[in-house]
Amino acid sequence: MTITPIKAFNDNYIWIVQSGNQAACIDPGEHEPVLAFLIHNRLMLAQTWITHHHHDHCGGILPLKRVYMSSPVYGASDIEEATHTVEAGNQFSFGDGLVTVWATPGHTAHHVSYLLENADGLHVFCGDTVFSAGCGRVFTGTVEELFDSFNRLNQLPESTLFYPAHEYTASNLRFAAHIEPDNADIQTALNAALQQDAPTLPVTLAHERAVNPFFRVGLPQVWSRAETLCGRKLHSELEVFAALRELKNTF
């Protein structure tokens, strides 16, 4: 099984999971690059998984359905194009792996993530919930939901691979360095991100625990820096998380 990012728009990734001549497509905001990839690699679109309703994640569904009419589309209840409505805990198979649906709201109210477990390990297609060194903005969800989603994902094994839907790594690491200027792991990751043209994704949970401020809200240096930058006392990890999200909005 191989997993490949297809670039779309300015900074989106459409992930393709390949098993034999079958492919699963995650968040096709555009259909043209997906079709080109499938045709070039002689693949059949077997499944489509949608994390949330934003157009840059689902705009290509209908054109792809016109070509692959019998291919199921998995998505939450707010995905009109879905042929299979999913809820937290639902499971289905792809290739030699098992896919489990997790509710990961916050960015949107109905955001879901797809956890694919196979012989290679655990792969999390997290849409706009987790970015490398960052998290999604809060739109129709709440910051409390996003905080809870992060806490749940943080319980996964540290070898878990995350496949975010955007290449925001360098800008997120700049913010992370602003929060933790003495964190050598952040500086190393930022230097690497600035020097490479290839995707910085996927990333392990172990890596994110070292560089992502939204996974590090309980650490004294992050807590203190958030209080200094927002100019008020913070009384819980949730408040630190929310303050960091506010700071990132204007960074």
Secondary structure, DSSP 8 states (H G I E B T S, - for coil): -EEEEEEETTTEEEEEEEETTEEEEE--S-SHHHHHHHHHTT-EEEEEE-----HHHHTTHHHHHHHSTT--EEE-TT-TT-SEE--TT-EEEETTEEEEEEE--SSSTT-EEEEEEETTEEEEEEETSEETTEE---SSS-HHHHHHHHHHHTTS-TT-EEEESB--HHHHHHHHHHH-TT-HHHHHHHHHHHH--S----EEHHHHHHH-GGG-TTSHHHHHHHHHHHTS---SHHHHHHHHHHHHHT-
